[in-house]
């Protein structure tokens, strides 16, 4: 954090609390107290610390009690501080990006879905759930997608899914059977996507019933 040992002397818990961000201090102190009480083997916490030049850095703080006073109070700790600022900044940027993308997907008027290699529905946005007359994602999650497709189009959908898993982009029109009995004409555009070391289908599907009518 930019200081010499002499500038920080005398070094102790008070030194650490002085330079720790107030918003992180309660969590850090709670973990420290759990270690002192013997509930956890060592102290481990991420927090922001104030650098000498005025900016905050993210620190991974790890420590272990190595001695106590004769009365049993904590006396000495051994530990490390690791600067993880770059990693935390990347993590925060990713969280912001994911939140932005999630907002876009949840408000997209067309169906966006992910189908795994076994043909099971892994994710679907609210617009898609409305198209298949589902009240919640839980009603259809992990179910075979072909169960929602009219029987006469299931073979074509399965063939498209195989081609997408093989690396192709594909398009298909079919009729979907809603959970409450409705039928809609759909047009889907599907592409392969890597997720958790396997290829899955990412598809954008729109309701083209009015166009067919």
matplotlib code that plots the C-alpha trace (Angstrom):
import matplotlib.pyplot as plt

x = [0.0, 3.0, 4.3, 7.6, 7.5, 8.7, 5.8, 3.3, 4.9, 3.7, 2.2, -0.9, -4.6, -5.2, -2.9, -4.9, -8.3, -7.0, -6.3, -9.2, -12.2, -15.1, -17.5, -15.3, -14.2, -17.2, -16.8, -13.1, -13.4, -16.1, -13.8, -11.0, -13.1, -14.2, -10.6, -9.7, -12.6, -11.3, -14.3, -12.1, -8.5, -7.3, -8.3, -9.1, -10.8, -10.8, -11.0, -10.0, -7.1, -6.1, -2.8, -0.5, -1.1, -4.9, -6.3, -7.9, -6.3, -8.0, -6.1, -6.4, -5.6, -4.7, -3.5, -3.2, -2.8, 0.6, 0.5, -1.7, -0.9, -0.9, -4.5, -5.5, -5.8, -4.5, -0.9, 0.8, -0.3, 1.5, 0.0, 0.2, -1.4, -1.7, -2.6, -5.5, -6.6, -6.3, -8.3, -11.0, -11.4, -11.8, -14.3, -16.3, -16.3, -17.5, -20.3, -21.4, -21.3, -23.3, -25.9, -26.3, -26.6, -29.1, -31.2, -31.2, -32.1, -34.9, -36.5, -35.9, -39.4, -38.2, -37.5, -33.8, -33.0, -30.1, -30.5, -27.9, -26.3, -29.0, -31.8, -32.9, -33.9, -31.3, -32.4, -35.2, -36.1, -39.5, -40.6, -40.0, -41.8, -44.8, -44.7, -44.9, -47.5, -45.2, -45.9, -42.3, -39.0, -39.2, -42.1, -39.9, -36.3, -34.3, -37.2, -36.6, -37.4, -39.0, -41.8, -42.9, -42.9, -45.8, -45.1, -44.8, -41.9, -39.9, -37.7, -36.8, -35.9, -33.8, -31.9, -31.3, -30.1, -27.6, -26.3, -25.8, -23.9, -21.6, -20.8, -23.4, -25.8, -29.3, -32.8, -36.2, -39.9, -42.1, -45.2, -44.9, -47.4, -48.0, -48.4, -52.0, -53.0, -52.2, -50.3, -48.0, -45.8, -42.2, -39.1, -35.8, -32.2, -29.7, -26.0, -23.5, -22.0, -19.4, -20.5, -18.9, -16.7, -19.5, -21.3, -24.9, -27.5, -28.1, -31.3, -33.4, -36.9, -39.7, -43.5, -44.5, -48.1, -49.5, -47.2, -48.4, -52.1]
y = [0.0, 2.3, 2.7, 1.7, -0.3, 2.7, 4.8, 2.2, 1.4, 0.2, -2.5, -4.4, -5.0, -1.3, -0.6, -3.0, -1.6, 2.0, 1.4, -1.0, 0.3, 0.9, -1.0, -4.1, -3.8, -5.6, -8.6, -8.8, -8.4, -11.1, -13.5, -12.6, -13.1, -16.5, -17.5, -16.2, -18.2, -21.4, -21.7, -21.6, -22.8, -19.5, -16.0, -15.4, -12.3, -9.9, -6.2, -2.8, -1.0, 2.6, 3.2, 6.0, 8.0, 7.9, 5.2, 1.9, -1.5, -4.9, -7.2, -10.9, -11.0, -14.4, -15.1, -17.7, -17.2, -18.6, -17.7, -16.6, -14.9, -17.0, -15.9, -17.2, -13.9, -13.7, -12.5, -13.0, -13.8, -14.8, -14.0, -12.5, -9.6, -10.2, -7.4, -8.7, -5.3, -6.3, -9.5, -7.7, -5.0, -7.6, -9.5, -6.3, -5.4, -8.9, -8.6, -5.3, -6.7, -9.8, -7.6, -5.5, -8.5, -10.1, -7.0, -7.0, -10.6, -10.4, -7.5, -8.8, -9.3, -12.5, -15.8, -16.4, -20.0, -22.3, -26.0, -28.5, -31.3, -33.7, -31.4, -30.2, -26.6, -24.9, -21.3, -19.2, -15.6, -14.2, -13.6, -17.2, -18.5, -16.4, -17.9, -21.5, -20.5, -21.3, -19.4, -20.0, -21.3, -24.1, -25.7, -26.3, -26.3, -29.5, -30.8, -32.0, -29.1, -31.4, -32.0, -28.4, -28.9, -30.3, -33.9, -33.3, -30.9, -32.8, -34.8, -31.5, -29.8, -32.8, -32.7, -29.0, -29.5, -32.1, -29.8, -26.9, -29.1, -30.1, -26.4, -25.1, -22.1, -23.1, -21.7, -23.5, -22.8, -25.0, -25.1, -25.0, -26.5, -24.3, -25.7, -24.5, -25.8, -22.9, -23.4, -20.8, -20.7, -20.0, -19.2, -19.9, -19.0, -21.2, -21.2, -23.3, -21.9, -23.3, -23.6, -25.6, -27.4, -28.6, -27.3, -26.1, -24.5, -20.8, -19.7, -16.6, -17.6, -15.3, -15.7, -15.6, -16.8, -13.5, -13.7, -17.3, -16.2]
z = [0.0, -0.6, 2.9, 4.6, 7.8, 9.7, 8.4, 9.6, 13.0, 15.3, 13.2, 14.5, 13.9, 14.3, 11.3, 9.2, 10.2, 9.6, 5.9, 5.2, 3.3, 5.8, 3.6, 3.8, 7.4, 9.0, 6.8, 7.4, 11.2, 11.3, 9.6, 11.9, 15.0, 13.7, 13.3, 16.8, 18.2, 16.6, 14.2, 11.1, 10.6, 9.1, 8.2, 4.5, 3.1, 0.1, 0.9, -0.4, 1.2, 0.9, -0.9, 0.2, -2.9, -2.3, -4.5, -3.3, -4.1, -3.7, -1.4, -0.7, 3.0, 4.6, 8.1, 10.8, 14.5, 15.6, 19.3, 22.2, 25.5, 28.7, 29.3, 25.8, 23.9, 20.3, 20.3, 16.9, 13.4, 10.3, 7.0, 3.5, 1.6, -2.2, -4.6, -6.6, -8.0, -11.7, -11.1, -9.2, -11.8, -14.5, -12.3, -11.7, -15.4, -16.2, -13.7, -15.2, -18.7, -17.6, -15.9, -19.0, -21.2, -18.9, -19.0, -22.8, -23.0, -20.4, -22.3, -25.8, -27.5, -29.3, -27.7, -26.8, -25.6, -25.0, -25.8, -24.6, -26.6, -25.4, -26.7, -23.3, -22.6, -20.4, -20.5, -22.0, -21.7, -20.6, -24.2, -25.1, -22.0, -23.0, -26.5, -25.2, -22.5, -19.6, -16.3, -15.2, -16.5, -14.0, -16.0, -19.0, -17.8, -18.6, -20.7, -24.3, -26.5, -29.1, -26.6, -27.3, -31.1, -33.2, -34.0, -37.8, -37.2, -34.6, -37.0, -38.8, -35.6, -34.4, -37.7, -37.4, -33.8, -35.0, -37.7, -35.2, -32.8, -35.8, -36.2, -38.7, -38.4, -39.3, -39.8, -39.5, -39.4, -37.3, -35.1, -31.4, -29.0, -26.0, -22.5, -22.4, -25.8, -28.2, -31.4, -33.0, -36.1, -35.2, -37.1, -35.4, -36.2, -34.4, -34.0, -32.1, -28.9, -26.5, -22.9, -20.0, -22.5, -24.7, -27.8, -27.3, -29.5, -29.0, -30.9, -31.5, -32.3, -33.4, -33.6, -37.3, -36.9, -38.3, -41.3, -42.0, -41.6]

ax = plt.figure().add_subplot(projection="3d")
ax.plot(x, y, z, "-o")
ax.set_aspect("equal")
plt.show()
